[in-house]
Amino acid sequence: MAVHKFAIGDACLERSPEQDGEVFAGNVIDQRHGGPITIGFGRYGPHETLVERIAVHDVMVVLEGRLSVTTQAGTVEAGPGEIVYMPEGEEVTIRSFEQGAVTAYVTYPHWQEALQSKPRAGDGA
């Protein structure tokens, strides 16, 4: 794979899986490209909340706005130019503030593959 440069306009933002709110993600590099990581962009509407158990190692870079990430250990807030690392298996609550937020992310391994392989409710898991 060659060196690439991406902007948020290169991502096809879609509603995050299993979410009803205004939380969107769009990969620009993923398993289809043959590399070991997924790279993409996210957009959070104002006052959105995303609660999930992190299925992969996830690095989120805040480009615009502010977010808080809460775990059992506490809460961190991040704004433009700041990075939040969320380890695999961590239960997190991500909240955007009144202006919403735009992020870039890198995951290892690919988050879509991890979500496809996790047991669904009612599957006996």
Residue pairs with C-beta under 8 A, 6 or more apart in sequence:
1 33
1 34
1 35
4 28
4 29
6 28
6 29
6 39
6 41
8 41
8 43
8 63
8 102
10 28
11 26
11 27
11 28
11 40
11 41
12 26
13 24
13 25
13 26
13 41
13 42
13 43
14 24
14 25
14 26
15 23
15 24
16 23
16 24
16 25
16 42
16 50
17 115
19 50
21 45
21 48
21 49
21 50
22 43
22 44
22 45
22 46
22 48
22 100
23 42
23 43
23 44
23 45
23 48
23 50
24 42
24 43
24 44
25 40
25 41
25 42
25 105
26 40
26 41
26 42
27 38
27 39
27 40
27 112
28 39
28 40
28 41
29 35
29 37
29 38
29 39
29 40
30 38
30 39
30 40
30 110
30 112
31 38
31 110
31 112
31 113
36 108
36 109
37 106
37 107
37 108
37 109
37 110
38 56
38 105
38 106
38 107
38 108
38 109
38 110
38 111
38 112
39 104
39 105
39 106
40 104
40 105
41 63
41 102
41 103
41 104
41 105
42 60
42 101
42 102
42 103
42 104
42 105
43 100
43 101
43 102
43 103
44 50
44 65
44 67
44 94
44 96
44 100
44 101
44 102
44 103
45 96
45 100
46 96
46 97
46 98
46 99
46 100
47 95
47 96
47 97
47 98
48 95
48 96
48 100
49 93
49 94
49 95
49 96
50 92
50 93
50 94
50 95
51 91
51 92
51 93
51 94
52 91
52 92
53 89
53 90
53 91
53 92
54 86
54 87
54 88
54 89
54 90
54 91
54 92
55 88
55 111
55 114
55 115
55 118
56 88
56 107
56 108
56 109
56 110
56 111
56 114
57 85
57 86
57 87
57 88
57 107
57 108
58 85
58 86
58 88
58 105
58 106
58 107
58 111
59 83
59 84
59 85
59 86
59 105
59 106
59 107
60 67
60 69
60 78
60 83
60 84
60 85
60 86
60 103
60 104
60 105
61 81
61 82
61 83
61 103
61 104
61 105
62 78
62 79
62 80
62 81
62 82
62 83
62 84
62 101
62 102
62 103
63 80
63 101
63 102
63 103
63 104
64 80
64 99
64 100
64 101
64 102
65 79
65 80
65 96
65 97
65 99
65 100
65 101
65 102
66 77
66 78
66 79
66 96
66 97
66 99
66 101
67 77
67 78
67 84
67 94
67 95
67 96
67 97
67 101
67 103
68 75
68 76
68 77
68 78
68 94
68 95
68 97
69 75
69 76
69 77
69 78
69 84
69 86
69 92
69 93
69 94
70 92
70 93
70 94
70 95
71 90
71 91
71 92
71 93
72 91
76 84
78 84
86 92
119 125
